[in-house]
Amino acid sequence: MSGLTVWMNEEIIKLKQDMDRLFAGIYRDFSGQRLIGHTPGESPIASLSEDQDAVVVRIELAGIDPENVDVVVAEDILEISSASKQQYSQDNRLVEQGRAFAHRLKLPCRIKTDEVQARHREGILEIVMPKCKPTPGRHLKIVKS
């Protein structure tokens, strides 16, 4: 019976390791810190913060030419995408390698799209989006029909 116990302990340890890997992958794929993909299986690090006046998104774009990045802003949506190709010679052959990412992010509030600013410095893209002022509620008079 003691041999069965050792086998069972090894299987439980293996199952625990498999579950840890599974949940680590889920956390990596769905956490708020990992917004957009930039190499196969990886995502550049991104952060979203807000204060009273603006929402700010910072994205690490190391090695990506900012001219190849497309940023589209709607009232409460931010879309960021990029596609690029590199050609190089290897073993007397021309090799073409491409990389791309795209992500659509729902913002926590409406923003002033005509006042959004994007800056790229030292591999970090920073997008500053001023918030719209909230519209006050309106009282309605109910009419009997």
C-alpha positions in Angstrom: 0.0 0.0 0.0 2.9 2.4 0.6 3.9 2.2 -3.2 0.4 3.4 -4.0 0.8 6.4 -1.7 4.1 7.4 -3.4 2.6 7.2 -6.8 -0.4 9.2 -5.7 1.7 11.9 -4.2 3.8 12.2 -7.4 0.6 12.5 -9.5 -0.8 15.1 -7.2 2.4 17.2 -7.4 2.3 16.9 -11.2 -1.3 17.9 -11.3 -0.6 20.9 -9.0 2.3 22.0 -11.3 0.0 21.7 -14.4 -2.7 23.8 -12.7 -0.2 26.4 -11.7 1.0 26.7 -15.3 -2.6 26.9 -16.5 -3.6 29.7 -14.1 -0.3 31.6 -14.7 -1.1 31.6 -18.5 -4.7 32.8 -17.9 -3.4 35.6 -15.6 -0.8 36.6 -18.2 -3.3 36.6 -21.1 -6.2 38.4 -19.4 -4.6 40.7 -16.8 -5.0 44.5 -17.4 -1.3 44.9 -17.7 -1.0 42.9 -20.9 -3.0 44.7 -23.6 -1.6 44.0 -27.0 0.6 41.3 -28.6 3.9 42.2 -30.3 5.8 38.9 -30.7 4.4 35.4 -31.0 3.2 34.4 -27.6 4.2 37.6 -25.9 2.6 41.0 -25.4 4.2 44.4 -24.8 3.7 45.7 -21.4 1.0 48.4 -21.2 -0.6 50.4 -18.5 -3.7 52.4 -18.2 -4.1 55.1 -15.6 -6.5 58.0 -15.1 -6.8 61.1 -13.0 -9.5 63.7 -12.7 -8.8 65.2 -16.2 -7.4 62.5 -18.4 -6.9 58.8 -19.2 -3.3 57.8 -20.0 -2.2 54.7 -21.8 1.6 53.8 -21.9 2.7 51.0 -24.1 6.2 49.5 -24.5 7.0 49.4 -28.2 10.7 48.6 -28.1 12.0 47.7 -31.6 8.8 48.9 -33.3 9.0 52.0 -35.6 6.3 54.5 -34.4 5.6 55.3 -38.0 4.2 51.8 -38.3 1.8 52.2 -35.4 -1.8 53.2 -36.1 -3.8 54.7 -33.2 -7.5 55.3 -33.6 -9.6 57.0 -30.9 -13.4 57.1 -30.6 -15.5 58.4 -27.7 -14.7 55.5 -25.4 -12.6 53.2 -27.5 -8.9 53.1 -28.2 -7.5 50.9 -31.1 -3.8 50.4 -31.6 -2.3 48.3 -34.4 0.9 47.8 -36.2 2.3 45.7 -39.0 5.8 45.7 -40.3 8.0 43.5 -42.5 11.7 43.0 -42.5 13.8 41.5 -45.3 17.2 40.0 -44.8 19.5 37.6 -46.6 20.2 34.1 -45.1 22.0 31.3 -46.8 21.8 33.1 -50.2 18.0 33.4 -49.8 15.9 36.4 -49.2 13.9 36.0 -46.0 10.9 38.1 -45.2 9.7 38.3 -41.6 6.7 40.2 -40.4 5.2 41.0 -37.1 1.9 42.6 -36.3 -0.4 43.3 -33.4 -3.8 44.8 -32.9 -5.9 45.6 -29.9 -9.1 47.4 -29.1 -9.5 48.8 -25.6 -12.7 50.0 -24.0 -11.9 53.2 -22.0 -13.4 53.8 -18.6 -15.2 57.0 -19.8 -15.8 59.2 -22.9 -12.9 61.3 -24.1 -12.4 64.4 -26.1 -11.1 62.8 -29.4 -10.0 66.1 -30.9 -7.6 66.8 -27.9 -5.9 63.4 -27.7 -2.1 63.5 -27.9 0.3 60.6 -28.6 4.1 60.8 -27.9 6.8 58.2 -28.5 10.0 58.4 -26.5 12.6 55.8 -25.7 10.5 52.9 -26.9 7.4 54.0 -24.9 4.2 55.2 -26.6 2.2 57.5 -24.3 -1.4 58.4 -25.3 -3.0 61.2 -23.2 -6.8 61.4 -23.6 -8.6 64.3 -21.9 -11.9 63.2 -20.4 -15.3 64.7 -21.5 -17.1 66.5 -18.8 -20.1 64.4 -17.6 -23.4 65.7 -18.8 -25.8 66.5 -16.0 -28.9 64.5 -15.7 -32.2 65.9 -16.8 -35.6 65.8 -15.0 -38.4 64.7 -17.2 -42.1 65.5 -16.7 -44.3 62.5 -17.1 -47.3 63.1 -19.2 -50.5 61.1 -18.8 -51.8 59.6 -21.9 
